[in-house]
Amino acid sequence: MKTDRYPVRLEGDLDPSVSRGLWLIKWLLAIPHYIVLAVLWLVFGVLSVVAFFAILFTGRYPRSIFTFTTGVLRWSWRVSFYAYSALGTDRYPPFTLNDVPDYPARLYVDEPPQLSRGLVLVKWLLAVPHLLIVAILLGGGPYLSYRFADSVLSVEGGGLIGLLTLIAGVALLFTGRYPRELFDFIIGLNRWVYRVAGYFFLMTDEYPPFRLDSGTDSSRTGGSPDSGRRPADSVPFAASAGAPQHPPSTHQWTAGRVISAVAGSLLILFGLGALPAGGTALWFDHGGRDAAGYVSTGTQHFSTSGYAIASETGAIRMDGPSWMMERFLGDVRITADSRTSTPVFIGIASERDASAYLATIEHSVVDRMYGHETGMAYHRQSWGSAPPQPPAAEGFWVAKSYGPGQQVLNWRPGTGDWTVVVLNADASRSVQADVTIGATIPWLDDVAYTLIAIGLVFLAGGGLLIHLAVRRTSAPVRGATS
């Protein structure tokens, strides 16, 4: 026997005394909640992954995790109802994962006794039609953005819920009244969003209906009009289906348990970041080096109609003692190939000497690399005259290489600010060259193994903290029935 009510149910009671103008600053008042929720949703994501594997192997959603994820959804809905998904009340939301029966916004989720092992693998795919709808519903209203880098003016839009809530806010501001029909419609849209969230995050196997349940009629949502009645999420979903019932949930998420879960989730995320970084470094150390032991960038094409191309000021800055530079970069190799028949010159000088040399010379400065897809660089042009003599005749270069064909410059970096300059060896106009930069990076293997070790330790520590948080919340409350 199947019930008519959906396992995820949302309610919101419009406060008849909503302020005309308080909604204008609710974004500021809600900041503490947004900060806490950002952390809680991080834990929500990690625990949802744990729940995924638990369902896959046991067919059950761990009750302690279910209590937490339900609490995060409930907390999110209270803040959304207070702020810019409804503006339905001026009563400040409480900081709790638990149900607050007398708060005007409530959310209930029935705990399933059993979930499909196979369905958990494809829910993300089955939910795609709903996710497309949710993408339209969610957002914060239209806003104007200007992208300075690309000089493109664009108007981008938020979601329907945000837009309708903005309209409600304007109506409040000028009339002092919240249009009831609009409020009912907004509540219905939010119900749609949270039903999809419950399904997408594996809390139920029942597919969300394609319908809009507007209004606050408790018969539509399965909620209780009696604020003193036991919250619906403490009653198992199977109760109405004739299946064996679980006792009311006694899992308590205290502040200490939440902190443990937060710390564990952060450690896991850091570990998941450190492991691939260490693996990438290890690959470069063993497979990314050439025959001479250098780790090199891709070849970039540089060209200018002027007399020289120089690296940007501050691009090559070496801080620390020389032994640290040797350990950090090792030997540096810069390879240049002229794309014309003119021999190429490549040199390295201190930033001060290079700036003084280029001050009167027409040249280009490499301002931004487009990337390996185009192999091109963006140049910022500086006007001037021709060099007074061939660049090889200057005495300030700390390393240089010039002549026909491919030129290879080897340099052991020291402390200071440095500039790489590419010219035609005869100081003629129009420089075109393909340049590759490489370094031996002696520390790469040490960093790789260190990152891998840190990643494993963080994953183990994070898993232990989450295990303790989840396990300890399973302890029965004193006086609870078993």
C-alpha positions in Angstrom: 0.0 0.0 0.0 1.4 3.4 -1.0 0.7 6.7 0.7 -0.3 9.8 -1.1 2.1 12.0 0.8 5.7 12.5 -0.4 8.4 11.5 2.1 9.9 15.1 1.9 7.4 17.6 3.1 7.8 21.4 3.5 5.6 23.8 5.3 5.6 27.6 5.7 3.1 29.8 7.5 3.0 33.4 6.4 3.6 35.9 9.3 0.8 38.5 8.9 3.0 41.2 10.5 5.9 40.9 8.1 7.8 44.2 8.1 7.7 46.5 5.1 11.4 47.2 4.9 13.3 44.7 7.0 13.7 42.4 4.0 16.1 45.0 2.6 18.8 44.2 5.2 18.0 40.5 5.8 21.0 39.6 3.6 23.1 41.2 6.3 21.2 39.7 9.2 21.4 36.2 7.7 25.2 36.2 7.2 25.9 34.2 10.4 23.5 31.5 9.1 25.1 31.6 5.7 28.5 31.0 7.2 27.4 28.1 9.4 25.4 26.6 6.5 28.4 26.7 4.2 30.2 24.5 6.7 27.3 22.3 7.3 26.7 21.7 3.6 30.3 20.7 3.3 29.8 18.1 5.9 26.5 17.2 4.2 28.3 16.4 1.0 30.9 14.2 2.7 28.3 12.3 4.7 26.2 11.9 1.6 29.1 10.1 0.0 29.3 7.8 3.1 25.6 7.2 2.9 25.9 6.4 -0.8 28.3 3.5 -0.1 26.3 2.4 2.9 23.2 2.1 0.7 25.1 0.5 -2.1 26.4 -2.3 0.2 23.7 -2.6 2.9 20.5 -1.1 1.3 20.1 1.2 4.4 20.7 4.9 5.0 22.6 5.2 8.3 20.2 6.7 10.8 22.7 9.1 12.4 23.7 10.5 9.0 20.0 10.7 8.0 19.3 12.8 11.1 22.1 15.1 10.3 21.2 15.6 6.6 17.6 16.1 7.5 18.7 18.7 10.0 20.7 20.6 7.4 17.8 20.7 5.0 15.5 21.9 7.8 18.0 24.6 8.8 18.4 25.7 5.2 14.6 26.0 4.7 14.2 28.1 7.9 16.9 30.5 6.7 15.4 30.5 3.1 11.9 31.2 4.5 13.2 34.1 6.6 15.4 35.5 3.8 15.2 35.5 0.0 13.3 32.3 -0.9 10.1 33.5 0.7 10.4 36.5 3.1 7.6 34.8 5.0 8.6 35.8 8.5 10.7 38.3 10.5 11.4 35.9 13.3 15.1 35.2 13.3 15.8 31.5 12.5 17.2 29.4 15.4 20.7 27.9 15.1 19.8 24.2 15.4 19.6 21.1 13.4 16.5 20.0 15.4 12.9 20.6 14.5 11.4 23.8 16.1 7.7 23.1 16.1 6.6 26.7 16.7 8.8 28.2 14.0 6.7 29.1 10.9 8.9 27.2 8.5 9.2 23.4 9.0 10.5 20.5 7.0 9.9 16.8 7.5 11.6 13.8 6.0 10.4 10.2 6.5 13.2 7.8 7.2 13.1 4.9 4.8 13.6 1.4 6.4 15.2 0.1 3.1 16.5 1.7 -0.1 17.3 0.1 -3.4 21.0 -0.7 -3.9 20.8 -0.4 -7.7 18.8 2.8 -7.8 21.4 4.6 -5.8 23.7 4.4 -8.8 21.4 6.1 -11.3 19.4 8.6 -9.2 21.5 11.5 -10.4 20.6 10.5 -14.0 16.9 10.0 -13.3 16.7 13.4 -11.5 18.0 15.3 -14.6 14.5 16.4 -15.7 13.8 17.8 -12.2 17.3 19.3 -11.9 16.6 21.3 -15.1 13.5 22.7 -13.5 15.3 23.4 -10.2 17.9 25.3 -12.2 15.2 27.6 -13.4 13.6 27.9 -9.9 16.7 28.7 -7.9 18.7 31.9 -7.9 18.8 35.4 -6.4 17.2 37.6 -9.1 18.7 39.4 -12.0 21.9 41.3 -11.7 24.2 43.4 -13.9 27.8 42.3 -14.3 30.7 44.0 -16.1 33.7 41.9 -17.0 36.6 44.4 -17.3 39.1 41.9 -18.7 37.1 41.2 -21.8 35.2 44.5 -21.9 31.8 42.7 -22.2 28.7 44.1 -20.7 26.2 41.3 -19.8 22.9 41.0 -18.0 22.5 37.7 -16.2 19.4 36.4 -14.5 18.7 34.6 -11.3 15.9 32.0 -10.6 12.2 32.3 -10.6 11.9 31.9 -6.8 14.3 34.8 -6.3 12.5 37.0 -8.8 9.0 36.3 -7.3 10.4 36.9 -3.8 11.8 40.2 -5.0 8.3 41.1 -6.4 6.8 40.2 -3.0 9.4 42.4 -1.3 8.5 45.4 -3.5 4.8 44.8 -2.8 5.5 44.7 1.0 7.6 47.9 0.7 4.9 50.0 -1.0 1.6 48.4 0.3 2.6 46.7 3.5 0.9 43.6 2.4 2.3 40.3 1.1 0.0 39.0 -1.7 -1.3 35.7 -0.4 -1.6 34.1 -3.9 2.0 34.9 -4.6 3.2 33.5 -1.2 1.3 30.2 -1.9 3.0 30.0 -5.3 6.4 30.6 -3.9 5.9 27.9 -1.2 4.9 25.5 -3.9 8.1 26.2 -5.9 10.2 25.7 -2.8 8.4 22.4 -2.1 9.4 21.2 -5.6 13.1 22.1 -4.9 13.3 20.3 -1.6 11.5 17.2 -2.9 14.1 17.0 -5.6 16.9 17.6 -3.0 15.6 14.7 -0.9 15.6 12.4 -3.9 18.9 13.5 -5.4 20.6 13.2 -2.0 19.4 9.6 -1.7 17.0 10.1 1.2 14.1 8.4 -0.6 13.5 6.1 -3.6 10.2 7.7 -4.4 10.5 9.8 -7.5 9.4 13.4 -7.0 6.1 14.2 -8.6 5.8 16.8 -11.4 3.3 18.9 -9.6 3.1 22.2 -7.8 1.6 22.0 -4.3 0.9 25.6 -3.4 -0.3 27.0 -0.2 0.0 25.8 3.4 -2.8 23.3 3.7 -1.4 20.5 5.8 -3.4 17.9 4.0 -1.3 18.6 0.9 2.1 18.1 2.6 1.3 15.5 5.2 2.3 17.8 7.9 0.6 18.3 11.2 -1.3 21.5 12.0 -0.7 20.8 15.6 2.7 22.4 16.5 2.9 20.3 19.6 2.7 17.0 17.8 5.8 14.9 17.3 7.7 16.0 14.2 6.8 13.9 11.2 10.4 13.0 10.4 10.6 11.0 13.6 7.9 8.7 12.3 9.3 6.0 9.9 8.0 6.2 6.3 7.2 2.5 6.5 4.6 3.1 9.2 1.9 4.0 6.8 2.8 1.2 4.5 2.3 -1.6 7.0 6.0 -2.4 7.2 7.9 -3.0 10.4 8.4 0.3 12.3 11.6 1.7 13.8 11.4 3.4 17.1 11.6 7.2 17.1 15.0 8.5 16.2 17.2 9.0 19.3 20.3 10.1 17.5 21.5 13.4 19.0 23.9 15.7 17.1 25.5 17.7 19.8 27.8 20.6 19.1 30.8 18.4 19.8 29.6 15.8 17.3 29.0 18.4 14.7 32.5 19.9 15.2 33.9 16.4 14.9 32.1 15.8 11.6 33.1 19.3 10.3 36.8 18.6 11.2 36.6 15.2 9.7 35.1 16.5 6.5 37.7 19.2 6.1 40.5 16.6 6.6 39.0 14.4 4.0 38.7 17.2 1.5 42.3 18.3 2.2 43.3 14.7 1.8 41.4 14.3 -1.5 43.2 17.4 -2.7 46.7 16.3 -1.5 46.5 12.8 -3.0 46.0 13.8 -6.7 48.5 16.7 -6.3 51.1 14.2 -4.9 50.3 11.8 -7.7 50.7 14.5 -10.3 54.0 15.6 -8.9 55.2 11.9 -8.8 54.2 11.5 -12.4 56.1 14.6 -13.4 59.1 13.4 -11.4 59.2 10.0 -13.1 57.5 10.4 -16.4 57.4 14.1 -17.1 61.1 14.7 -17.3 63.1 14.7 -20.6 66.3 12.9 -21.2 68.3 15.6 -19.5 66.1 15.5 -16.4 64.2 18.8 -17.0 60.5 19.3 -16.4 59.5 21.7 -19.1 56.5 23.9 -20.1 54.9 23.6 -23.5 56.3 25.6 -26.4 54.9 29.2 -26.5 55.1 31.4 -29.6 56.3 35.0 -29.0 56.3 37.7 -31.6 56.5 41.5 -31.7 56.9 44.1 -34.4 59.4 45.8 -32.1 63.0 45.0 -31.2 62.6 42.8 -28.1 60.3 40.7 -26.0 60.6 40.7 -22.2 59.0 38.9 -19.3 56.7 40.9 -17.1 58.1 42.8 -14.1 58.0 40.6 -11.0 57.3 37.4 -13.0 60.7 35.9 -12.0 61.2 36.7 -8.3 63.5 34.5 -6.2 63.3 35.0 -2.5 65.5 33.2 0.0 69.1 32.0 0.2 70.9 30.6 -2.9 70.9 27.0 -1.5 67.1 27.2 -1.3 66.9 28.4 -4.9 69.1 25.5 -6.0 66.9 23.1 -4.1 63.7 24.7 -5.2 64.3 25.1 -9.0 67.7 23.5 -9.6 69.0 24.4 -13.0 66.9 26.4 -15.4 67.0 25.8 -19.1 65.4 28.2 -21.6 65.3 27.1 -25.3 64.5 29.5 -28.1 64.0 28.8 -31.8 63.7 31.7 -34.3 60.7 31.4 -36.6 62.6 33.5 -39.2 66.0 33.2 -40.8 67.4 35.8 -38.4 69.6 34.4 -35.5 68.0 34.7 -32.1 69.4 36.1 -28.8 68.1 35.1 -25.4 69.4 36.6 -22.2 68.7 36.9 -18.5 69.5 40.1 -16.5 68.5 41.6 -13.2 65.2 43.4 -13.4 66.9 46.7 -12.8 69.5 46.3 -15.6 66.9 44.9 -18.0 64.5 47.8 -17.3 67.3 50.4 -17.8 68.2 48.7 -21.1 64.7 48.5 -22.4 63.6 51.9 -21.3 64.5 53.5 -24.7 63.9 50.5 -26.9 60.6 49.6 -28.6 59.6 46.3 -27.1 56.8 44.1 -25.9 56.2 42.7 -22.4 54.5 39.3 -22.0 51.4 40.2 -20.0 49.4 37.0 -20.2 49.7 33.5 -21.6 46.7 32.2 -23.6 47.6 28.6 -22.8 48.7 25.5 -24.6 45.6 25.4 -26.9 46.8 28.4 -28.9 50.5 28.4 -27.9 50.3 32.2 -28.0 51.1 35.0 -25.6 49.6 38.4 -25.1 52.0 41.3 -25.3 51.9 44.8 -23.9 53.7 47.2 -26.3 56.1 49.9 -25.2 57.3 52.3 -27.8 60.9 53.5 -28.3 63.8 53.2 -30.7 66.2 50.5 -31.9 68.9 49.0 -29.6 72.2 51.0 -29.8 74.2 47.8 -30.5 73.7 44.0 -30.8 72.5 42.6 -27.5 75.4 40.2 -27.1 77.7 43.2 -26.8 76.0 44.4 -23.6 77.8 43.4 -20.4 75.0 43.2 -17.9 73.6 39.7 -18.9 74.0 37.1 -16.2 73.4 34.4 -18.8 73.0 34.6 -22.6 72.9 32.5 -25.7 72.7 33.6 -29.4 73.2 32.5 -32.9 71.5 30.6 -35.7 69.2 27.6 -35.1 68.0 26.5 -31.7 69.6 28.3 -28.7 69.8 26.8 -25.2 70.4 29.0 -22.2 71.4 27.2 -18.9 71.1 29.3 -15.7 71.3 28.6 -12.0 69.0 31.1 -10.4 69.9 33.2 -7.4 68.1 35.5 -5.1 66.6 38.6 -6.7 64.2 39.7 -9.4 65.1 38.7 -13.0 63.9 39.4 -16.5 64.2 37.2 -19.6 64.7 39.1 -22.8 64.5 37.7 -26.4 65.8 39.7 -29.4 67.1 39.2 -32.8 70.9 38.6 -32.5 71.5 41.5 -34.9 69.2 43.9 -33.0 66.8 44.1 -36.0 63.1 44.7 -35.8 60.3 42.0 -35.7 61.2 39.2 -33.3 59.5 35.9 -33.7 60.6 32.9 -31.6 59.3 29.7 -30.0 60.4 29.5 -26.4 60.3 26.6 -23.9 61.3 26.9 -20.2 62.3 24.0 -18.0 63.9 23.3 -14.6 65.3 20.2 -12.9 63.2 20.8 -9.7 65.2 18.5 -7.3 62.5 18.6 -4.6 59.7 17.2 -6.8 60.0 13.6 -5.5 60.1 14.8 -1.9 57.0 16.9 -2.4 55.2 14.1 -4.2 55.8 11.5 -1.4 55.0 14.1 1.3 51.7 15.1 -0.3 50.7 11.4 -0.7 51.6 10.7 2.9 49.7 13.8 4.1 46.7 12.9 2.0 46.5 9.4 3.4 46.9 10.6 7.0 44.2 13.3 6.4 41.8 10.7 4.9 42.4 8.3 7.8 42.1 11.0 10.4 39.0 12.5 8.7 37.4 9.1 8.4 38.0 8.4 12.1 36.5 11.7 13.2 33.4 11.2 11.1 33.1 7.6 12.4 33.3 8.8 15.9 30.7 11.5 15.3 28.3 9.2 13.5 28.8 6.3 15.9 28.4 8.4 19.1 25.2 10.0 17.8 23.8 6.5 17.7 23.9 6.2 21.5 20.3 6.0 22.8 19.0 9.0 24.7 18.4 8.2 28.4 14.8 7.1 28.9 14.2 6.4 25.2 12.5 3.2 24.3 14.5 0.5 22.4 
